Amino acid sequence: MTTRLDAARRWRLVAIASLALNFALIGLVAGAALSGRGDRQEARWRGSPLIAALPAETRAELRREAREGRSERRARFEALMEVLRAEPFVPEDLRALLQDQRRLGAERAAQGETVLIEALTRMSAEERAGYAERLMQRMRRHGAKE
C-alpha cells in the first residue's frame, strides 16, 4: 500500500520534472531566439499557434523579451541545483523555489497576453482578419476542430 511518504515523494518528483520541463522550454525559446539560424529555429520558437500567426515584427518583440530574463532564469536554475544537491536536503527550500517558479511563470504568461493583446489592438480590422485566418489554418493543419 502506498504510504503518505511515497505519495509525497512522488509529488516531489513530479514537481521537479515539471520545473525541469519549464527550464527546458525556456532554454529552447531563448536558444531559438538568440541563435538566429533561419526559419527552422524560428518555427520551433513560435510553436504556439497564437504566436506563429502574428506578424514577424511582433514575434521579434517577443524574442527580445525572452532574452531579457535569461540571466535571471540561469540564476534560478543554479539555485535549484544547489537545493537539490544540498545535504541535508531541505524540502522547504525546494518548495519555495517551485512556488517562485510558478509565480514567475504566471507573470510571464500575463506579459505574453499583454503583448498579444497590444499587437492585436494595433492591427486594422483587415489585419486582424488575416491573423484569424492564419491562426485557423495553423489549427487545421494540427488537427484542431472549428
N, C-alpha and C positions, 0 to 999 in steps of 0.2 A: 504494500500500500504506500502511496506517495505521502511523505511527511510534509509538514509546513516548510521545513528547511529545504527539502528537494524542490518544492514549488517556488520558494524564494530564490533559490539558486538558478532555477530555470528562467524565471523572470529577469534576473540579473543578466544572464547570458543573452536573453532576447534584447534587453535594453542596450547591452554592449554591441551586439550585432547591428542593432538599429543605428546606433551612433556611428559605428564604422561605415555603414552604408551611406549615412549622411555625409561623412567626411569624404568618402569615395566620390559621391555625386558632386560635392563642392570642388573636389580636385579635378574631376572631368570638366566641369563648367569652366573653372579657372584655366586649366590646361588648354582647352579648346579656344578660349577667349584670348589667351596670351600667345598661342603658337602661330596664329595667322597662316595656317597651312591649307588654305583653299577651302573649297566647298565641302569636302568630306568632313573636315573638322567642324566647320560651321554647321553642317547638318546634325552632327552629334550634339553640339551645344544647344541647338534650338529644337530639341526633341519634343518639347511641348507644342501641340498644335496651336495654342493661343499665341505662342511666341513666333513660331515658324511662319504664321500668316501675316505677321507685322512687316512693315517696310524695313528695308535694310538699315536705314539710319537709326530706327528705333531699336533694332536688335543690337546695333553697335553701342548705343547708350546703355543697354542692359549689360553688355560685356564690360564696359568701363566700370560700371557699378560693381560687378563681380570681382574685378581686380582690386578695388579699393579695400575690401576687407580681408585680403589674402594674409597679411601678417598677423592679424587677429586670429584668424582660423588656425594658422600654424601654431600660434602660442597656445590656443585651447587644445589642440591635438597633443602638444608636448605636455601640457598639464595632465591630460588623460593618461598618457604613457607613464608619467610619474606616479599617479594614483594607482594604476594597475600593477606597477612594479613594487610599490611600497610594501615594506614588511615592518610592522603588521599592516595588513590590508584594512583600510578604514572605509566601510561601505557608505558612511555618511558623506565622505568626500566625493565618492563616485556619484552618489545621488545628487549632490549639489551641482556637479559638472553636468550631469544629464538634464537637470532642471534648467540650468542656464542655457544648454544647447537647445532645449525645447522652446524656451523664451526667445532666443535669438532666431530660431527657425521661423517662429510666428512673426517676428518683426520683419524678417527678410521677405516672407510671403506678403505681408501687408505693404511693404515697399514695392514689391513687384506688381501688386494690384494697382497701387497708385500710379506707377509708371505706365501700366497698360491703360488705365482709365484716362490719364492725361494724354497719351498718344491718340487714343480713340476720340477724345474730345477735340483735339486739334484737326482731325480729319473732316473733310467735307462729307456730305451725305453720300456722294458717289464713291469716295474713298472708303467710307465705312461699309458700303455695299460690296465693294471689291474685297475688302478684308473678310467680310462674312462669307463671300463666295469661296475665297481661298481656304478659309477655315473649314467650310463644308466639304470641299474637295479633299482636304487632308484627312478629315474624319472618315469620309467614304473609302479612301484608299486603305485606311487602317481598320476597316470593318465596323465602324460605328453606324448606328441607325439614325435616320432622321427623326 
